[in-house]
Amino acid sequence: MTKTLALEAANTQIRRVTITGMWINITLMAFKLIVGFLVGSLSLIADGVHSLSDFATDIALLVGVYFGSKKPDDKHPFGHGRLETFAGAFVAAALIIVGAWLIYEGARGIAEMHNTGNEKVQISSMVIWIALLSVALKEYLYQITRIVAKRTHSSATYANAWHHRSDAFSSVAVVIGAIAMKFGYPHGDQLGAIAVGLMIVMVGIKIVGDCISEFAEGAVDHTTLEQIQTVINAHQGIRQWHQLRTRSVGREVFLDVHILVDPLLNITQAHEISESLETALMEQLTRPVNVMVHVEPDLPELRR
């Protein structure tokens, strides 16, 4: 499969899973907000707003994938993959904001209860059932989105998968809080929200770190690097290689390597080895790859 076809196939998978998430997020947002207002559950209303934020990041991901997949042009000879990385960073920033907001709301709720002395709160069973439905659907979205993210090596899609899971976690906090309040413990909702918020912030920080590494021209992940080295080592026409350099631009891998070949080969034969190596890398790597091979004669002074 050519690089263009591989990108198009990956884009189709990302669009399909993201649009599925958008429809589920719209549905959950409507249920949570309507039921939250009807029964007076602030935690469920807040959870509905979180589902709205998921819908917004779904749109950001689709925009990032669309522009990030545009073909190289005169102004962007290495393509537009960094735009997808920006989309991933945007989603990760949204995760950190949501997590911080949950921590703040949890702490504020506990403080208000102590200040007012009102720690007897009633909660409707409908809140628990809506929250459980949200947990099931959002965990399902997390699983299918994570699979697509790993298959397509899309950091933005991976960040969006965790945004789905953060919504599932916030719904878990609603369930725990509602059950705790039914058993006479008024702070269950707030403490659950704080714990979930901390977890979401940590995930968001990790994803931001991965995006920063890519912006700073960091090397590809260890698994991809091992795949590249295996392909090079398996090539019979290459006697030795060195100066392998890699970097990621969105979902694409850019690499260059120096290979040493039989010094008695003519230019055409050496070029054929270089071309066959490029073809092997493109065919065997699970990510779209751009290869630059520098051919050198296998002389003692050039060995490293």
Secondary structure, DSSP 8 states (H G I E B T S, - for coil): --HHHHHHHHHHHHHHHHHHHHHHHHHHHHHHHHHHHHHT-HHHHHHHHHHHHHHHHHHHHHHHHHHHTS---SS-TT-SHHHHHHHHHHHHHHHHHHHHHHHHHHHHHHHHHHHH--------HHHHHHHHHHHHHHHHHHHHHHHHHHHHT-HHHHHHHHHHHHHHHHHHHHHHHHHHHHTT-TTHHHHHHHHHHHHHHHHHHHHHHHHHHHHTT----HHHHHHHHHHHHH-TT-SEEEEEEEEEETTEEEEEEEEEE-TTS-HHHHHHHHHHHHHHHHHHSSS-EEEEEEEEE--GGG--
